[in-house]
Amino acid sequence: MNLPDFLEFGPLNDLRAAMSAPLRAFDAVPLPTFTLTLAEQGMLKKSGIEIGLDSILVTDDRMLAYKGSRIILYIRNPQMYEPRYHLLNCHKINEMREQNRLGRYVVANREDGLFELERGGKRTLVPLQVCQFCLEMLVWEGFSRQTMSSETRAGIVRQFSLKQFFDRYGRQVAPEKPRPGVVISGAGPRETTDSPAGAPDPVETKQEQPE
């Protein structure tokens, strides 16, 4: 949609003249640092945005946020394994950080389960599965690595819907500034706050079993 040039709009100029209101130079108001630009909003819904982990916020419910928007996190350039995408600051993220397996992390919020990966210098859209540690922390559909069979867990993973996730938890989070204990950092785990009331206990530290 093309907007008219209001400087040439007769009725508005007549009203301005009647009010003796002079024309003033327009100064653009910069967006706050926690606000997504229109370009960033579009990138989150498509290719995602490569950012440093220190730009990602961990919310009170241990989910991930970037500039006031709830996001999902994955590695764009996996080496010898099939990556999972993450919804929370889970044990697996901490483990990969400790093992220096962070690679190029990407934040996104698309709903179709397709993610842009880079292999052999080419980028392609690839369907990825959700991290089981994240599902357990959410207690999504009662998900439990300890009490459920591998077949039951695999079924919940297959049926997991990002659209349902965003519909349930929303896309926006309250804007806040990074503070100690809630920012993902390359220096190791820094989430030091207690689990919120009613939240499941943190998952045990162990290797994720192949699916």
Backbone bond lengths (Angstrom), bond angles and torsions (degrees), N, CA, C in turn:
res aa  C-N    CA-C-N  psi(-1)  N-CA   C-N-CA  omega(-1)  CA-C   N-CA-C  phi
1 M - - - 1.463 - - 1.528 108.90 -
2 N 1.332 116.14 129.01 1.464 121.64 178.61 1.521 109.96 -95.67
3 L 1.322 115.55 125.33 1.458 120.24 178.70 1.526 109.92 -83.98
4 P 1.322 117.44 147.01 1.471 119.76 178.39 1.531 110.23 -71.98
5 D 1.318 115.59 160.82 1.463 121.07 174.58 1.525 107.12 -81.70
6 F 1.330 116.10 101.96 1.459 119.89 -174.87 1.526 112.28 -69.01
7 L 1.347 117.72 -17.07 1.461 119.71 175.78 1.518 110.95 -68.12
8 E 1.348 116.28 -21.36 1.464 121.08 179.21 1.523 111.61 -105.01
9 F 1.322 117.74 11.47 1.458 122.56 -176.38 1.530 108.85 -87.91
10 G 1.350 116.30 109.57 1.462 122.42 -173.02 1.517 114.92 -53.71
11 P 1.327 119.06 -55.68 1.479 119.52 -177.96 1.524 112.91 -56.91
12 L 1.328 117.36 -37.59 1.460 119.58 179.76 1.535 110.86 -69.28
13 N 1.346 116.19 -40.28 1.459 119.38 178.21 1.528 111.23 -65.54
14 D 1.353 116.56 -38.63 1.464 119.77 176.91 1.525 111.15 -61.37
15 L 1.342 115.80 -42.51 1.457 120.09 179.95 1.527 110.48 -66.14
16 R 1.320 116.21 -39.80 1.462 119.97 179.42 1.528 110.56 -64.35
17 A 1.340 115.85 -41.13 1.467 119.52 179.21 1.529 110.75 -64.94
18 A 1.354 117.02 -40.29 1.465 120.30 179.58 1.519 111.16 -64.22
19 M 1.337 116.65 -30.06 1.463 121.42 -179.35 1.534 111.74 -89.25
20 S 1.356 116.31 -2.93 1.472 121.10 -175.53 1.526 110.98 54.60
21 A 1.336 114.80 40.30 1.469 120.38 -178.26 1.519 108.88 -98.53
22 P 1.341 118.06 111.98 1.463 119.99 -179.25 1.522 111.90 -73.40
23 L 1.333 114.92 156.12 1.467 119.85 173.63 1.525 109.16 -71.34
24 R 1.302 115.98 138.50 1.457 120.73 177.81 1.525 109.43 -125.25
25 A 1.304 115.03 151.30 1.465 119.83 176.79 1.525 109.14 -65.65
26 F 1.317 114.17 139.26 1.465 119.51 -179.96 1.514 109.96 -89.64
27 D 1.314 116.39 125.68 1.459 121.64 175.96 1.520 109.05 -104.95
28 A 1.326 115.83 119.77 1.466 119.91 178.67 1.520 110.19 -64.02
29 V 1.328 115.42 137.12 1.464 120.93 178.52 1.521 108.34 -92.97
30 P 1.325 118.69 118.13 1.469 119.85 -178.93 1.515 111.21 -65.93
31 L 1.336 115.74 145.06 1.450 120.33 177.39 1.523 109.70 -72.35
32 P 1.312 117.78 146.09 1.469 119.39 173.51 1.522 109.85 -59.57
33 T 1.323 116.95 154.56 1.464 120.69 -176.59 1.518 112.41 -64.57
34 F 1.338 118.05 -20.02 1.461 119.91 -179.07 1.525 112.31 -92.15
35 T 1.323 118.47 8.69 1.456 122.41 -178.30 1.518 110.78 -107.00
36 L 1.337 117.08 132.67 1.453 121.69 177.19 1.517 110.68 -72.80
37 T 1.322 116.90 139.68 1.460 120.33 170.96 1.521 108.48 -77.92
38 L 1.331 117.39 166.67 1.463 120.46 177.35 1.525 110.70 -60.77
39 A 1.331 116.82 -38.25 1.467 120.56 179.07 1.526 110.58 -63.46
40 E 1.337 116.99 -42.27 1.465 120.36 179.64 1.527 111.04 -67.17
41 Q 1.329 117.30 -37.21 1.468 119.65 177.10 1.522 110.78 -60.18
42 G 1.343 116.06 -41.90 1.457 119.71 178.43 1.511 112.37 -66.58
43 M 1.333 117.61 -39.97 1.466 121.24 179.74 1.524 111.63 -65.91
44 L 1.330 117.56 -37.92 1.463 119.97 179.14 1.520 111.59 -61.74
45 K 1.326 116.91 -32.95 1.461 120.97 -178.05 1.524 112.60 -84.05
46 K 1.352 116.86 -7.95 1.467 119.54 -177.21 1.521 111.50 -124.74
47 S 1.323 116.62 -93.28 1.471 120.49 -172.95 1.515 113.36 -82.13
48 G 1.335 118.06 -16.94 1.448 120.87 -176.08 1.523 111.21 86.71
49 I 1.322 116.53 174.09 1.463 122.93 -177.75 1.522 109.04 -127.17
50 E 1.326 116.18 125.51 1.459 120.76 175.34 1.532 108.27 -82.15
51 I 1.330 116.24 123.50 1.462 120.19 -178.56 1.520 109.31 -142.41
52 G 1.312 115.44 165.01 1.447 120.75 174.07 1.519 110.62 -76.27
53 L 1.308 116.29 149.12 1.454 119.53 -177.71 1.522 112.71 -63.14
54 D 1.334 116.77 -24.39 1.455 118.19 -179.88 1.523 112.45 -73.55
55 S 1.348 117.07 -3.20 1.462 120.75 175.60 1.524 112.13 -93.79
56 I 1.331 116.24 -6.09 1.464 121.17 -177.34 1.515 109.67 -96.38
57 L 1.312 115.56 132.66 1.451 121.72 -179.28 1.525 109.65 -100.13
58 V 1.325 116.62 141.04 1.454 122.01 171.07 1.521 107.25 -100.47
59 T 1.323 116.59 119.86 1.460 120.61 -176.95 1.525 110.48 -77.69
60 D 1.331 115.67 175.40 1.459 120.45 -178.94 1.527 112.17 -60.50
61 D 1.339 117.26 -28.29 1.460 119.86 178.31 1.528 111.93 -94.12
62 R 1.347 116.35 15.92 1.467 124.82 174.11 1.531 113.31 71.89
63 M 1.333 117.63 11.00 1.451 119.93 173.67 1.524 109.73 -81.76
64 L 1.340 115.87 173.46 1.455 121.49 -173.56 1.521 110.31 -107.10
65 A 1.328 116.09 140.97 1.462 120.46 -178.91 1.521 109.75 -141.16
66 Y 1.332 114.45 150.62 1.456 121.59 176.40 1.521 108.41 -138.24
67 K 1.315 115.97 118.26 1.466 121.88 -179.99 1.531 112.05 51.04
68 G 1.306 115.97 46.56 1.451 120.18 174.62 1.512 115.33 82.56
69 S 1.339 118.78 2.15 1.462 122.11 -179.44 1.524 110.17 -116.73
70 R 1.324 116.22 136.61 1.453 120.84 175.48 1.527 108.33 -69.78
71 I 1.324 116.70 135.37 1.468 119.30 -174.86 1.533 110.36 -136.00
72 I 1.329 114.26 168.21 1.451 121.99 170.91 1.520 107.35 -114.55
73 L 1.326 115.96 156.86 1.459 121.63 -170.25 1.516 109.69 -129.37
74 Y 1.341 116.46 136.93 1.467 120.01 176.29 1.516 109.74 -153.85
75 I 1.331 116.01 168.75 1.461 121.98 178.91 1.522 109.24 -95.93
76 R 1.329 116.54 128.68 1.459 120.80 -177.41 1.522 112.43 -78.15
77 N 1.324 118.09 -33.71 1.464 121.06 -173.26 1.519 111.27 -119.27
78 P 1.349 118.31 68.11 1.465 119.89 179.78 1.523 110.59 -65.08
79 Q 1.320 115.72 153.28 1.466 120.25 -178.70 1.533 110.72 -96.90
80 M 1.307 116.72 -85.30 1.463 120.08 -173.84 1.527 112.02 -112.67
81 Y 1.297 118.20 26.92 1.453 120.10 -178.24 1.519 109.39 -148.35
82 E 1.316 115.36 160.22 1.466 120.84 177.29 1.517 108.39 -90.87
83 P 1.327 118.67 116.79 1.470 120.03 -174.96 1.520 111.81 -72.10
84 R 1.307 115.12 159.31 1.456 122.83 169.88 1.530 107.31 -110.74
85 Y 1.304 116.30 158.62 1.456 117.80 172.90 1.519 108.75 -100.99
86 H 1.331 115.35 151.05 1.457 121.86 -170.16 1.519 111.27 -117.79
87 L 1.320 114.59 142.63 1.459 122.51 179.98 1.521 111.64 -106.42
88 L 1.329 116.64 -23.46 1.454 122.06 -175.81 1.519 109.99 -134.50
89 N 1.321 115.58 170.22 1.456 121.43 174.20 1.524 107.73 -80.37
90 C 1.324 115.59 76.49 1.460 121.88 -169.95 1.527 111.56 -89.38
91 H 1.328 114.14 175.71 1.464 121.21 178.67 1.521 111.90 -57.64
92 K 1.328 117.34 -37.03 1.467 119.84 -176.06 1.528 110.99 -65.13
93 I 1.331 117.56 -39.84 1.463 120.00 177.44 1.525 110.03 -61.91
94 N 1.337 116.70 -44.34 1.459 119.94 178.20 1.526 111.29 -62.64
95 E 1.326 116.38 -40.24 1.465 120.84 179.90 1.520 111.57 -64.39
96 M 1.321 116.88 -44.93 1.463 119.86 -179.83 1.519 110.93 -66.08
97 R 1.336 116.30 -35.40 1.457 119.45 176.94 1.525 110.11 -62.34
98 E 1.335 116.50 -45.84 1.459 120.71 -178.70 1.532 111.65 -64.24
99 Q 1.347 116.43 -31.34 1.453 120.96 -178.87 1.524 112.47 -92.11
100 N 1.335 115.97 7.88 1.469 120.56 179.20 1.525 112.05 61.79
101 R 1.324 117.61 36.19 1.463 121.95 -178.40 1.522 111.20 -108.13
102 L 1.288 116.40 29.94 1.460 118.17 -173.60 1.518 113.18 -74.41
103 G 1.335 118.28 -35.40 1.453 119.06 179.17 1.520 111.89 58.68
104 R 1.316 115.85 -151.14 1.463 121.78 179.82 1.520 108.58 -100.15
105 Y 1.314 115.19 103.01 1.454 118.73 -177.67 1.519 111.08 -83.11
106 V 1.320 114.00 144.72 1.461 122.23 -177.44 1.520 108.78 -127.84
107 V 1.334 116.18 138.22 1.459 120.90 172.79 1.529 108.26 -106.72
108 A 1.319 115.66 144.75 1.467 121.33 -178.92 1.524 108.08 -154.93
109 N 1.332 116.53 170.45 1.463 119.90 173.01 1.530 111.37 -145.49
110 R 1.339 116.71 27.96 1.457 119.34 176.44 1.528 109.30 -70.66
111 E 1.324 116.07 157.91 1.459 120.94 -170.58 1.528 113.94 -107.55
112 D 1.339 118.49 -5.25 1.463 119.52 -171.21 1.521 114.24 -90.84
113 G 1.333 118.37 -0.24 1.454 120.43 178.90 1.511 114.71 77.20
114 L 1.351 117.66 8.48 1.458 121.99 177.42 1.522 109.29 -101.58
115 F 1.344 115.49 139.73 1.453 119.95 -175.45 1.522 109.63 -135.74
116 E 1.302 115.50 141.34 1.457 121.55 -177.49 1.530 109.63 -82.76
117 L 1.342 115.84 110.16 1.458 121.72 177.99 1.518 109.82 -107.86
118 E 1.320 115.77 156.32 1.461 121.27 178.62 1.523 109.11 -117.86
119 R 1.330 115.05 119.33 1.458 120.98 179.04 1.518 108.61 -139.36
120 G 1.313 115.59 130.83 1.455 119.38 179.96 1.512 113.10 61.16
121 G 1.329 117.11 30.09 1.453 120.93 179.37 1.515 114.05 79.39
122 K 1.330 118.08 2.77 1.456 121.46 179.76 1.517 109.98 -117.75
123 R 1.331 115.62 145.11 1.460 121.09 177.90 1.523 109.72 -105.42
124 T 1.319 115.17 131.75 1.461 121.20 178.66 1.525 109.17 -137.68
125 L 1.334 115.35 154.74 1.452 120.63 175.23 1.521 109.03 -85.21
126 V 1.323 116.04 126.67 1.463 121.90 -174.71 1.532 108.69 -130.06
127 P 1.346 117.83 134.93 1.469 118.83 174.05 1.523 109.96 -74.37
128 L 1.318 116.94 130.03 1.461 122.20 178.33 1.522 109.92 -118.73
129 Q 1.319 115.49 158.59 1.456 121.23 176.63 1.519 110.04 -97.43
130 V 1.319 114.99 154.43 1.453 121.18 178.85 1.528 109.35 -75.55
131 C 1.320 116.17 151.11 1.454 122.60 178.54 1.536 110.27 -68.82
132 Q 1.329 116.52 130.53 1.458 120.07 -179.49 1.519 112.34 -70.55
133 F 1.336 117.56 -29.68 1.458 119.41 176.37 1.526 110.25 -63.52
134 C 1.342 115.96 -38.48 1.467 119.78 178.20 1.522 110.94 -65.24
135 L 1.333 116.62 -42.95 1.465 119.63 179.22 1.520 110.80 -61.57
136 E 1.328 116.35 -37.73 1.462 119.20 -179.62 1.528 111.10 -68.70
137 M 1.320 116.85 -39.67 1.466 119.36 177.92 1.528 110.96 -64.63
138 L 1.341 116.60 -33.31 1.467 120.90 177.83 1.527 112.31 -79.79
139 V 1.322 116.57 -16.25 1.463 122.66 -170.04 1.531 108.93 53.72
140 W 1.330 115.60 43.82 1.470 121.61 -177.33 1.530 109.36 -67.81
141 E 1.319 117.22 120.20 1.462 123.27 -177.77 1.531 111.02 52.34
142 G 1.335 115.49 34.19 1.452 120.23 179.51 1.519 114.51 72.88
143 F 1.339 116.93 17.84 1.469 121.63 -174.31 1.529 111.08 -56.01
144 S 1.353 115.12 131.84 1.467 120.86 177.80 1.519 109.11 -149.42
145 R 1.310 116.63 123.92 1.455 121.22 176.59 1.525 111.47 -72.31
146 Q 1.331 116.72 -22.69 1.448 120.17 -176.75 1.535 113.35 -84.58
147 T 1.332 117.50 -36.41 1.465 120.32 -171.47 1.522 113.74 -108.35
148 M 1.325 119.02 -14.02 1.462 121.42 -178.21 1.520 111.13 -98.23
149 S 1.300 115.46 149.67 1.459 120.00 175.02 1.524 109.33 -72.85
150 S 1.329 115.74 161.26 1.462 119.65 179.42 1.521 110.92 -62.71
151 E 1.346 117.19 -33.40 1.468 120.52 179.68 1.529 110.65 -66.69
152 T 1.337 116.20 -42.92 1.464 119.67 179.59 1.521 110.70 -65.28
153 R 1.340 116.80 -43.25 1.462 120.16 178.77 1.522 110.89 -61.84
154 A 1.340 116.32 -43.86 1.465 120.06 -179.65 1.523 110.95 -61.24
155 G 1.335 116.68 -36.80 1.458 119.81 178.55 1.519 112.16 -65.12
156 I 1.331 117.47 -41.43 1.463 120.87 178.43 1.519 110.46 -65.73
157 V 1.352 116.67 -39.48 1.466 120.35 178.15 1.523 110.36 -61.94
158 R 1.339 116.70 -44.90 1.483 120.10 -179.21 1.519 111.35 -62.93
159 Q 1.321 116.91 -37.22 1.457 120.37 -175.07 1.526 113.17 -87.51
160 F 1.333 116.52 -6.30 1.461 118.73 -178.53 1.520 110.54 -60.87
161 S 1.326 115.97 135.71 1.461 122.16 -177.11 1.522 109.87 -122.14
162 L 1.326 115.94 122.55 1.464 119.48 175.79 1.521 111.13 -64.36
163 K 1.328 116.99 -33.12 1.469 119.39 177.91 1.530 109.85 -62.11
164 Q 1.340 116.85 -44.56 1.460 119.45 177.80 1.524 110.95 -63.84
165 F 1.331 116.47 -37.22 1.460 120.52 178.49 1.526 110.82 -60.87
166 F 1.345 116.94 -50.14 1.459 119.47 -179.14 1.524 111.73 -69.44
167 D 1.341 117.26 -33.53 1.463 119.52 176.49 1.532 110.60 -64.23
168 R 1.314 116.32 -36.64 1.465 120.59 -176.88 1.522 112.09 -76.45
169 Y 1.321 117.14 -42.88 1.460 120.52 -172.87 1.526 113.67 -105.17
170 G 1.331 117.69 -10.60 1.452 120.64 178.96 1.517 112.04 83.73
171 R 1.322 115.45 164.53 1.466 121.28 -178.60 1.519 112.68 -100.88
172 Q 1.317 117.53 -19.80 1.454 120.73 -175.98 1.521 110.43 -106.09
173 V 1.316 115.02 145.37 1.460 120.60 172.84 1.525 107.46 -124.56
174 A 1.312 116.77 158.05 1.453 120.53 -179.46 1.519 109.71 -63.64
175 P 1.336 118.48 129.50 1.467 120.37 -179.97 1.513 111.35 -63.52
176 E 1.317 115.45 132.72 1.446 120.25 177.35 1.514 108.68 -152.76
177 K 1.297 116.25 158.56 1.451 120.81 -178.62 1.524 109.86 -89.76
178 P 1.365 117.01 146.94 1.464 118.73 176.74 1.522 110.86 -56.54
179 R 1.312 115.15 139.59 1.460 120.34 177.52 1.520 108.50 -141.88
180 P 1.333 119.01 159.35 1.464 121.22 -177.89 1.515 111.39 -54.63
181 G 1.325 115.50 134.85 1.453 120.16 176.70 1.508 114.18 100.49
182 V 1.338 118.35 -12.97 1.460 118.49 -176.83 1.518 113.20 -130.14
183 V 1.303 118.70 6.97 1.454 120.62 179.92 1.522 109.57 -108.27
184 I 1.327 116.59 131.34 1.449 119.21 175.75 1.520 107.90 -68.41
185 S 1.310 117.00 132.05 1.457 121.02 -175.28 1.508 110.41 -134.67
186 G 1.325 116.39 149.39 1.454 120.80 176.74 1.507 112.98 -72.01
187 A 1.328 118.31 -5.66 1.452 121.22 -177.80 1.520 112.85 -86.27
188 G 1.324 117.91 1.45 1.464 120.30 179.97 1.511 110.38 117.39
189 P 1.341 117.23 175.48 1.458 120.78 -177.19 1.524 111.22 -57.83
190 R 1.355 114.85 133.66 1.455 118.89 179.89 1.517 112.11 -130.93
191 E 1.338 117.08 10.30 1.464 117.78 -179.74 1.516 107.74 -80.28
192 T 1.305 117.04 103.98 1.445 121.26 -170.60 1.518 113.49 -109.08
193 T 1.321 117.79 -6.66 1.462 120.13 -178.41 1.514 109.83 -77.39
194 D 1.336 116.34 155.06 1.451 121.10 177.30 1.511 109.95 -69.25
195 S 1.324 116.26 156.59 1.458 120.33 177.48 1.510 109.03 -64.95
196 P 1.358 117.74 141.10 1.458 119.75 179.04 1.508 111.19 -63.89
197 A 1.323 116.35 156.54 1.458 120.95 -178.44 1.518 109.93 -57.61
198 G 1.337 114.94 134.36 1.459 119.62 177.91 1.500 114.16 84.73
199 A 1.331 119.08 -6.57 1.454 121.53 -179.36 1.514 109.19 -82.11
200 P 1.345 118.20 150.60 1.459 120.74 178.52 1.516 110.69 -67.88
201 D 1.318 116.12 155.19 1.449 120.12 175.86 1.505 109.75 -65.34
202 P 1.355 118.42 150.79 1.463 120.68 178.29 1.509 110.70 -56.11
203 V 1.337 116.20 145.51 1.461 120.40 -178.89 1.509 109.32 -70.22
204 E 1.335 115.61 156.64 1.447 120.48 -179.78 1.515 110.62 -67.66
205 T 1.318 116.29 152.18 1.454 121.14 179.01 1.517 108.84 -83.28
206 K 1.318 116.37 103.19 1.454 120.96 176.91 1.520 107.96 -156.81
207 Q 1.331 116.16 164.49 1.446 121.13 -177.83 1.507 110.83 -69.12
208 E 1.309 116.92 141.84 1.464 121.19 176.88 1.506 109.23 -72.92
209 Q 1.311 116.61 127.51 1.459 121.20 -178.19 1.526 109.55 -74.35
210 P 1.340 116.81 144.65 1.472 118.75 177.24 1.517 110.95 -63.02
211 E 1.320 115.69 148.47 1.470 120.06 -178.13 1.518 110.02 -108.06
